[in-house]
Amino acid sequence: MMELRMVTAMMIKRFTISFPPGQEQECEKFTGDQAGCFAISVYPLPILFQERKHS
C-alpha cells in the first residue's frame, strides 16, 4: 500500500492530470458506477498527462 501512495504522489508531483475536453460523461461513468470499496470494475478512463515545467 505504501508503494501505491508513493507512486501516486510522484505522478501528481511530476504531471498535470486532467480529463480530455468533451469526454466528461465517460469520466462520470467511471466514478459514478463505483461502489465504496477498494475493488472496482474497470472502465476505460481517458486521462491526459502533461509534464510539469520545473523552474
N, C-alpha and C positions, 0 to 999 in steps of 0.2 A: 504494500500500500504506500510505503514511503517513496518507492520509485515512481509510482504514478503521480504523486504530488510533486516530486522534483521535476519530472518531465513536463507536466502541465505548467509549472511555474517558469521553466526555461522557455517553453513555447510562447507564453504570454509576454515574457520579457523581450524576446527576440522578434516577434511578429505582431503586426496589427491584424486581428482576425475579424472578419465581417462576413455577412451573407451577400450573395450576388444580388444586384438590383433585379426586381421583377420575379424573384423566386421565394417571396415571403410565405406563400401558402405551403410550399414543400417544407420549409423550416418549421412552420407552426404545426404541421402534421407530425414531425419528428418529436417535438416537445409535448404536444397535446395528447398523443396516444400513449404516452409512457405512464406506467403505474409508479407509485412512490417506492421503488425498490432499486437495488443495485443492478440486478439483471434486467436488461432491456431488450425489446425487439429491435432489430437493426433495420432502419430505413435509410435510403440514400440521403445524405445531408450535404448539400453543396455549401462549401465554405471557401472563402478567399483568404489566402495568407500573403501579406505584403511585408517584406523585411523592413524593420525599422531602421532609420538612419541615426547612427550614433554620432554625437558631436563631441 
